[in-house]
């Protein structure tokens, strides 16, 4: 697929450059660009806030842009070009398409720009200078282990409410969950969605509440004995709960999720979600901005993968799996 | 002008039969597809053939079903509406925020949200009829405007903790072994009422005439511009009702809802045998079209088929539907 026509990009870049040229003339602050997956997901709204805070503290000019929708690569390509034109020396990006964004990243790096991935890796991960992200596989493992312990001797019948085909974050959380539950033969490098005899149903939800609800309704219809539900994120979990409630099953089914957004943690508190793996977008953003400052001042690029950590937030703790309660989760959550 | 021969007012028999017969032919195909799909899944998928499962499928298509009524009316006038999903999302966030955040009585919140979506439909219609812009462009622009407005107004946050009055349409009553939601009943009622209006009232017949040949309709004295304005306005109201069904179904006001509903509703209309060139098609076809999508999604899940194949099959069905429609027309 061709990106935007060259002349459009050029015009946009020139405009951005002109606008920024004015402000750059006022003071040579380091410029850092942040490109999120979408403008609208609370996770990225929070990430932007974190970056803005860190930028203000460090005297950095922050530029922000985003893809139009989850998976929109062309919009992110345009954003990289505009930010390079605007004089950004560091670009922080949450890639929408782990592979397709790489040529644009290479072009920016060739012009002396440091590119750091936040939240999700590129494929290969070495295409960027550094990565600050949650270990999504580990996030899945934690809720998998929790579910295993919480089920005790009961036989698990699992529904997997996934993201959409081929997304590395979706694959890692899904596989981590199954590995954490004790399914053999899966590791962090397993490239595709793993399956197992305990899985009764797997459907894509696109991380959307209404689609999550439809998927759960159909999964329950396929197998009424489902008693464990893995969900890709907390909106999908909320949808699953609606479906279970309608079927009168909300009390005896374990819902697990990932994210630790404030709405999700409140659902843990209310017993809607049994446990969720909380991640820290603010931390990813502030670390990224600080790396931008270090590069602008000392010319040293950041390197390698930094795990920004993940904490299991559970309604009831189980023996043998370390977790925090909802109070901790609310103190550290993102969103509203 | 006096008319000495009252018969000439009536449509000549051969044209009459053609116009009356064609839509029903175009509905037969989708109906057969639906029946075949139901038979196929009844045989191949466990738990498919039950009242409860059929009620579930109806619940799952209720939101799209209501949206698609508006889309059908618009397409019958040879227009298209790309903004319907986003108008629904706005209604969704408006009604929940007004009731929860602003603390208005639910009835007031509902009426205000319906007024807002109706007004946006009216805006669409005004731009199309008064400013003479193509429907595709107007509703494409409106899609972006309404999406952004929804995001700004809601801060991209989902509204939860709704009063019971807002989720009433999600409540169920029992028919035999099946739990049926009031939202489903509302959708079926809307189809019935709208279909009756289309077939038994002057504005309904005017709508077909305008879609068939706007120039001829204008010459016979039909207020074509007013009909089109009315259609987009009523569509806006229907999108607001769809928002109420969605809120009741999900129990939340999600600003990111409705992202794919514009194309999904066009899919339902096309699967139901309505022509995109306007003037030909039946509302019942759209309901059948929406049900086809719902039946495949549900049935394939019950069979354990990955989601992506459901999308593949929907695409094939759309092309098949239009191809058979074209084929049958050439034959006739």
Interface residues (C-beta under 8 A of the other chain):
Chain A: X39 X40 X41 X42 X45 X69 X164 X165 X201 X202 X203 X204 X208 X209 X210 X213 X214 X215 X217 X218 X219 X221 X222 X224 X235 X238 X239 X242 X246 X263 X335 X336
Chain B: X45 X46 X47 X48 X52 X53 X56 X59 X60 X63 X151 X155 X156 X157 X158 X160 X170 X172 X179 X246 X249 X250 X251 X252 X254 X255 X256 X257 X259 X297 X298 X301 X302 X304 X306 X307 X308
